[in-house]
Amino acid sequence: MDAIQTTQYARALMQARGSKAIAEAAQRMRENEAKGNTAEAENWRRIRLALAEMRGPHQS
């Protein structure tokens, strides 16, 4: 999955799941790691990072 596809998928996931999108991406990453699907796990890691960038920094 290239960077454009990753960003597009992350945006779609954010629209569909809202604040739960990052947690879902992390869960799917862990599931794929456990199954030994390293390429798919890497895709989910990149999606999770893209979602975190979209969310922006934490504010206190």
C-alpha positions as CSV (number, residue, x, y, z in Angstrom):
1,M,0.0,0.0,0.0
2,D,1.5,3.3,-1.0
3,A,1.3,6.6,0.9
4,I,-1.7,7.9,-1.0
5,Q,-3.7,4.7,-0.4
6,T,-2.7,4.7,3.2
7,T,-3.9,8.3,3.7
8,Q,-7.2,7.6,1.8
9,Y,-7.9,4.6,3.9
10,A,-7.1,6.4,7.1
11,R,-9.5,9.2,6.2
12,A,-12.3,6.8,5.4
13,L,-11.7,4.9,8.6
14,M,-11.7,8.2,10.6
15,Q,-15.0,9.2,9.0
16,A,-16.6,5.8,9.7
17,R,-15.2,5.1,13.2
18,G,-14.4,8.6,14.5
19,S,-12.3,8.6,17.7
20,K,-12.3,4.7,17.7
21,A,-10.4,4.6,14.4
22,I,-6.9,4.6,15.9
23,A,-7.8,1.8,18.4
24,E,-9.3,-0.3,15.5
25,A,-6.2,0.1,13.4
26,A,-3.9,-0.9,16.3
27,Q,-6.1,-3.9,17.0
28,R,-5.9,-5.0,13.4
29,M,-2.2,-4.5,13.4
30,R,-1.8,-6.7,16.4
31,E,-4.1,-9.4,15.0
32,N,-2.1,-9.6,11.8
33,E,1.2,-9.7,13.7
34,A,-0.1,-12.6,15.7
35,K,-1.1,-14.4,12.5
36,G,2.3,-13.8,11.0
37,N,1.0,-11.5,8.3
38,T,3.8,-9.0,8.5
39,A,3.0,-7.1,5.3
40,E,-0.6,-6.5,6.4
41,A,0.5,-5.6,9.9
42,E,2.8,-3.0,8.4
43,N,-0.1,-1.6,6.4
44,W,-2.1,-1.2,9.6
45,R,0.8,0.4,11.4
46,R,1.1,3.0,8.7
47,I,-2.7,3.6,8.8
48,R,-2.5,4.0,12.6
49,L,0.3,6.6,12.2
50,A,-1.6,8.5,9.5
51,L,-4.7,8.6,11.8
52,A,-2.5,9.9,14.7
53,E,-1.2,12.7,12.4
54,M,-4.7,13.6,11.4
55,R,-5.8,13.8,15.0
56,G,-3.0,16.2,15.9
57,P,-1.2,16.7,19.2
58,H,-2.8,16.2,22.6
59,Q,-3.9,19.3,24.4
60,S,-4.0,19.7,28.2
